[in-house]
Structures are given as C-alpha cells and as structure tokens.
Amino acid sequence: RVLDAGSGMGRVGAYLLARGHRVIAAEPDPVLVEQSRATYPDLPVLPLEILALTPEALTEAGAPSELDLVVCVGNVLTFVAEGTEVRVLERLGSLLAPGGRILVGFHLTGGPATARDYAPEELMADASAAGLAVVHRFGGYDLRPVDDQYAVWVLARA
C-alpha cells in the first residue's frame, strides 16, 4: 500500500504499480493530473495537495487509509508552502500503517530554479517536530553516501 505524494506526472507511482504494489497518487496541479492520467491510465490520481490527504479522503477514493510506504520525492518538500513543512510531515506520518515508512528526497544544490532551499538540518528538525525519526539518510536513491548534491531520507514514526 503506497502513496505517491506530490506525484507529478506519475512516473514513480506507475513504476511501483507495474511491480505489483497497490498505489494511489496525489497531485494538486491539474495539468500534471491530466498528464498523469493520460500517460499512466492505470494509476489512480487524486487531485489533492498533501494536507488534504486524510484517511477519509483516501477511503472515499477507494484507497487504503493506512499506508506501508509514502513516497514524497522529486523535490516535493521544497515546493510546499513555507512554514507548512511540519504539518505536511505530520500528515504523511499520520497515514502510515504500523511499521510504515516515508521516503523523502530533494536536491540540495542544482535543483529546479523555482524550488526553495531546505537544509538537511531543517528537514531533520521538522521531521522530529512531526513525530518522525530518521531511519536512514543517503546521498541518492542509489543509496550512495551522504553528499551536498541530493538528500534522501527514510522516515518512520518516532
């Protein structure tokens, strides 16, 4: 049971779906929702921002209300409204089933021009304030050592 939060055009969610996972995607941008539905018609996409992802909204959409994995990658957290980071992480954490995990990743340098800076120390403090603990940290999805280019975290309820 996987949620792709801030799924963009749906590439990650579709990849996981094709490998047999039960996936629901959520994307607030209507253009990206339309593109995702056209490109990956088997991937269910909710046109919702992260803070609107409640158990009730998921249930209403026919999705599980508890998730084993929440994927929040591709700079999503650098695009949420400044000052909402803790609330966003709390919401994602509230959707986890026992033993569930959140995968977060974003550029530290060289990311999209419209993304804002989000220092690793800030993310870790925000995760802690949201009741989450860092299980792992890497420099990329290939699990390379921490670097100053990209950051990947695996989070769980504290």
C-alpha positions as CSV (number, residue, x, y, z in Angstrom):
1,R,0.0,0.0,0.0
2,V,1.8,3.0,-1.4
3,L,1.0,6.7,-1.6
4,D,3.0,8.8,-4.1
5,A,2.5,12.2,-2.5
6,G,3.1,15.1,-5.0
7,S,3.2,12.6,-7.8
8,G,3.8,15.0,-10.7
9,M,3.2,13.2,-14.0
10,G,3.1,9.9,-12.2
11,R,6.3,8.2,-13.2
12,V,7.3,6.9,-9.8
13,G,3.8,5.7,-8.9
14,A,3.4,4.0,-12.2
15,Y,6.7,2.2,-11.8
16,L,5.7,0.9,-8.4
17,L,2.2,-0.1,-9.7
18,A,3.8,-2.0,-12.5
19,R,5.8,-4.0,-10.0
20,G,2.7,-5.2,-8.2
21,H,2.2,-2.6,-5.4
22,R,-1.1,-1.1,-4.6
23,V,-0.5,2.6,-5.4
24,I,-2.5,5.8,-5.1
25,A,-1.0,9.0,-6.4
26,A,-1.9,12.5,-5.2
27,E,-1.1,15.7,-7.2
28,P,-2.6,19.1,-6.8
29,D,-1.6,20.6,-10.2
30,P,-4.5,20.0,-12.6
31,V,-2.1,20.0,-15.6
32,L,0.0,17.3,-14.1
33,V,-3.0,15.3,-13.0
34,E,-4.3,15.3,-16.6
35,Q,-0.8,14.3,-18.0
36,S,-0.5,11.5,-15.4
37,R,-4.0,10.1,-16.2
38,A,-3.2,10.2,-20.0
39,T,0.3,8.7,-19.7
40,Y,-0.5,6.2,-16.9
41,P,-4.2,5.4,-17.1
42,D,-3.9,2.5,-14.6
43,L,-2.5,4.8,-11.9
44,P,-5.3,6.3,-9.8
45,V,-4.5,10.0,-9.1
46,L,-6.3,12.1,-6.5
47,P,-6.2,15.9,-7.4
48,L,-5.3,16.8,-3.8
49,E,-2.5,18.6,-2.0
50,I,-0.8,16.7,0.8
51,L,-2.6,18.5,3.6
52,A,-5.9,17.3,2.1
53,L,-4.9,13.7,2.2
54,T,-6.9,12.5,5.2
55,P,-7.9,8.9,5.9
56,E,-11.5,9.9,4.9
57,A,-10.3,11.3,1.5
58,L,-8.4,8.2,0.8
59,T,-11.3,5.9,1.8
60,E,-13.7,7.9,-0.3
61,A,-11.3,7.4,-3.3
62,G,-11.3,3.6,-2.7
63,A,-7.7,3.7,-1.4
64,P,-6.4,2.3,1.8
65,S,-6.4,4.7,4.7
66,E,-3.2,3.2,6.2
67,L,-0.1,3.0,4.0
68,D,3.1,0.9,4.2
69,L,5.1,3.5,2.2
70,V,4.6,7.1,1.4
71,V,6.9,8.3,-1.4
72,C,7.5,12.1,-1.4
73,V,10.3,12.5,-3.9
74,G,11.4,14.8,-6.7
75,N,11.7,18.0,-4.6
76,V,8.1,17.9,-3.4
77,L,9.0,19.3,0.1
78,T,10.9,22.2,-1.5
79,F,7.6,23.3,-3.1
80,V,5.2,23.1,-0.2
81,A,4.2,26.4,1.3
82,E,7.0,27.7,3.6
83,G,6.0,27.2,7.2
84,T,3.9,24.1,6.4
85,E,6.7,21.6,6.4
86,V,6.0,20.2,9.9
87,R,2.2,19.9,9.2
88,V,2.9,18.2,5.9
89,L,5.3,15.7,7.5
90,E,2.7,15.2,10.3
91,R,0.0,14.4,7.8
92,L,2.2,11.9,5.9
93,G,3.2,10.3,9.2
94,S,-0.5,10.0,10.3
95,L,-1.2,7.9,7.2
96,L,1.4,5.3,8.0
97,A,0.4,1.8,9.0
98,P,2.4,0.2,11.8
99,G,5.9,-0.3,10.6
100,G,5.3,2.1,7.6
101,R,8.0,4.3,6.1
102,I,8.2,7.7,4.3
103,L,10.7,8.1,1.5
104,V,11.7,11.8,1.0
105,G,14.2,13.2,-1.5
106,F,15.2,16.5,-2.9
107,H,18.1,18.5,-4.4
108,L,20.4,20.3,-2.0
109,T,22.1,22.1,-4.9
110,G,21.3,22.3,-8.6
111,G,17.5,21.7,-8.2
112,P,14.7,23.4,-10.0
113,A,15.1,27.2,-10.1
114,T,11.6,27.6,-8.5
115,A,12.4,25.3,-5.6
116,R,13.4,26.9,-2.3
117,D,16.4,25.8,-0.2
118,Y,15.6,23.3,2.5
119,A,18.7,22.4,4.5
120,P,19.1,18.8,5.7
121,E,19.2,20.1,9.3
122,E,15.8,21.8,8.9
123,L,14.2,18.7,7.4
124,M,15.5,16.6,10.3
125,A,14.3,19.1,12.9
126,D,10.9,19.3,11.1
127,A,10.7,15.5,11.0
128,S,11.3,15.3,14.7
129,A,8.8,18.0,15.4
130,A,6.3,16.0,13.3
131,G,6.9,12.9,15.4
132,L,9.1,11.1,12.9
133,A,12.5,9.6,13.2
134,V,15.2,9.3,10.6
135,V,15.8,5.6,9.8
136,H,18.3,6.1,7.0
137,R,19.9,9.0,5.1
138,F,21.6,8.8,1.8
139,G,23.0,11.0,-0.9
140,G,20.7,9.5,-3.6
141,Y,18.3,6.7,-4.4
142,D,21.2,4.5,-5.3
143,L,22.0,4.6,-1.5
144,R,25.3,6.3,-2.0
145,P,26.8,8.1,1.0
146,V,25.5,11.5,2.1
147,D,26.7,14.4,-0.1
148,D,25.9,18.0,-0.7
149,Q,24.1,17.5,-4.0
150,Y,21.0,15.5,-3.2
151,A,19.4,14.1,0.0
152,V,17.3,11.0,0.6
153,W,15.7,10.1,3.9
154,V,13.7,7.1,5.1
155,L,11.5,8.2,8.0
156,A,9.3,6.3,10.4
157,R,7.1,7.3,13.3
158,A,9.2,8.0,16.3
